[in-house]
């Protein structure tokens, strides 16, 4: 009789545990409310070689993102550059001649999975006409591949998926060239911070096209507010055309 109750008790425990495992499956989505305003700080460090003991080129950017409207199931998001401060190794001029990117506006249509459907840049006032025209013409280039695209269905911690990410690096003559990474993402866990429910997602990948390098990082998707809460990435690229290696470290965080 005791063994029968033991088996029954074990079965009840397993049945009770099953719904909890299923409940961990979530849909990773960008779902902000119209009118949501998010201030962010992004710090980027760049080294012209793999030696990170040298002083990097440092950029600190503050921006404000506003969800302006819905376009069907998609979101219209406007990001305004509030300030950008840059410093060069060896005491170069801060701001590279001033806060030249202040006032730049990027308007994007984004679907709930993170696809950037369109991207339009309004250059900052005071930018040289040739540079402003180039910025406007290139505003949509690769826009759909620069953000993480979330899985289609509900997933649980431990789930992985693979996607492409596009960035740029200097080629052999110092000209920017697109670099396509194949990146594997992993849904690590759910955390709760200050009342928010965060999905922690890691990433790791390597460039295509004969280049060598790597990208690693982690970001937190705020499932409560429907936005990315913070992100950190490390990237190293050795261009195929003989250019020097490039190392970049970037962190982004939301501000109160």
Order of alpha helices (4+ residues) and beta strands (2+ residues): alpha-beta-beta-beta-beta-beta-alpha-beta-beta-beta-beta-beta-beta
